[in-house]
Amino acid sequence: MTARLLPGSPVAEAVFADLAPRIDKLIEAGHRPGLGTVLVGDDSASAGYVGMKMRKAEELGFVSPHERLGDDATTADVIAAIKRLNDDPSCDAMLVQHPTPPQVDFEAALLEMDPDKDVDGLHPVNMGRLALSMPGPVPCTPAGIEALLAHYEIPVAGQEVCILGRGTTLGRPLALLLSQKRDTANAAVTVVHTGVKNWPDYTRRAAIVIAAVGVPYILKPEHITPGATVIGGGVRYEGKKLLPDVDEACNDVAGAITPRVGGVGPTTVAMLFKNCVEAAERRAFG
């Protein structure tokens, strides 16, 4: 068996195609969307991510207010930058690139962000909105995974989904998202992690397995049932080399699988800009 590949780029292109007329409408109304960014320190990967997002924002016609802080920045410095963007009328939504240097209390800084400008959907207010199925920005990688499954018409409703990983940016919010009553969700979701000794017992029985641990090659062919859909959400970098959670040998067992590169990444970026456009629409049109 050779798995059907589920690349993220066609999904992202569909999202951006939907956003284009909405962006045009905002600009025609005199409201150019604004994505604010805060970059702390000299991490080259973080700088690359922020630069990519700023270039995409410019391509889409956004403004991109940016706060660049040094490697010696304090939590107070980051909070001050966030407050400047909170008060900036050109900024509809913002992100603080993670990871930050160790002396910065990222969670404390996040609490100072206006929840309505939280493009990543990670503020406690927005996580609460997600838990209660209330409107608000949804964490980008989980939203991108739901969109990817829907785009490729992978049945989710009524299916058993196993998420390997319980992190706050992916595993936990994805479980909330895919269990909600919606045509593209409504699944029976199990969340396991590496502290569960028999976690493969759970992944093996699931129709959809989502690896979200950040442990290279942890999910192997013997951990999935033949024909299952496998989504690789977790990665780790060694230098510039990307190491995925999903062993490539899973391609020989899975029915459908995201590629090693270009799977969830493009959909995550697309959902970030979707959140930004929705924030701009709320501010412009109420």
Secondary structure, DSSP 8 states (H G I E B T S, - for coil): ---EE--SHHHHHHHHHHHHHHHHHHHHTT---BEEEEEES--HHHHHHHHHHHHHHHHHT-B--EEEE-TT--HHHHHHHHHHHHH-TT-SEEEE-SS--TTS-HHHHHHTS-GGGBTTS-SHHHHHHHHTT-SS---HHHHHHHHHHHHTT---TT-EEEEE---TTTHHHHHHHHHSSSTT---EEEEE-TTSTTHHHHHTT-SEEEE-S--TT-B-GGGS-TT-EEEE--EEEETTEEEESB-GGGGGT-SEE--SSSSHHHHHHHHHHHHHHHHHHHHHH-
